[in-house]
Amino acid sequence: MRPEELYKFDPGEKPLERLAPGGGFTSIFRKIGCIGDSLSAGEFESKRDDGSTGFHDMYDYSWGSFIGRDVGCEIVNMGRDLMTAEEFVTSYADSKRFFAPENACQAYIIALGVNDLFTKGGALGSIDDVHPDDPGKNAANFAGYMGKLLSRLKAVSPRCRLFLVSMPHQECEGCWNPTVEAHRDLLVELTKLYSHAYVIDLCEYFPVQNDAIRELIYTGSHFNPMGYAYVARCFESYIDWFIRRDPRAFAEVPFIGTNLSYDEVLK
């Protein structure tokens, strides 16, 4: 196979139009941090004898762990059930030393917002609430906390690649919420403030979560094992799509965490 076949990219190709075998070019990353809530932690539900529901973080089944096995890279799983951007950046990450140099990653996949905006009922905010040069001025809302999070990641790994994940739509009575699109739009704006930042747009390109999809990839309100594996394939394929679309922007991934550079424009 010729190199151009590996890089094959049709300008009309949509993300997730095809799943990249073996994770495709996502394998260029040797250390990926996965930040998120229960779905990032591989949570499963069980039923107790009294009919109540048990919730269990099983990290070996998280989408991050599937990515690590698919592409052969190290995964630093920073997810936990009910995680919000506020808790992560104000207490949880520091308690786990996720911002410490030994946990610096070449890339981060960040899937936050569900608990911030729906479970906790917090305010979304706007891009005007984010001040990359002085994060202490950020507002106390989702936009502000996400900005602080991205600034902290860039401080520990300045040339890392940031992949921000939007939420898929839920199709059920009363579930079609415009906040899902507003969240995605905010993430797009955030990528304009931070270098090498991208949006994995599940709002636009992931299947709408309807009853038929839930039957296949959910148990209760969380994924089943096949669901976590499927989401991992989607993330890998989306990142592969970014790389094939603009290979030069990823040419210096091996230099992340070093002082080496070939092209100052990409530094």
Number of C-alpha atoms within 10 A of each C-alpha: 5 6 7 8 8 11 17 11 16 9 7 6 11 12 21 22 12 12 18 19 12 16 24 22 23 26 18 18 20 17 19 25 22 24 26 26 25 23 28 28 27 25 24 22 17 13 10 9 7 6 8 8 12 10 13 14 19 14 20 14 22 28 29 32 23 22 26 22 15 19 19 17 17 17 21 19 22 23 28 20 17 17 23 28 27 22 13 24 19 14 10 18 17 12 10 12 12 23 20 13 12 9 17 23 27 22 25 24 23 25 22 28 27 21 18 20 18 11 11 12 10 17 13 20 18 19 20 11 19 26 17 19 9 10 18 12 13 20 19 15 20 26 26 25 25 24 27 25 21 22 21 17 22 19 14 18 21 20 22 23 25 24 23 23 23 27 20 18 22 18 13 10 6 7 10 12 11 9 14 20 18 15 23 23 17 17 25 20 14 23 17 12 17 17 16 18 19 20 22 27 23 21 19 15 16 17 13 16 16 12 12 10 12 18 13 12 19 20 15 13 11 18 26 21 18 14 21 25 20 17 20 21 23 25 26 27 24 29 25 23 26 19 20 19 16 12 14 11 16 17 14 16 18 14 15 20 16 10 7 12 14 10 10 7 7 14 17
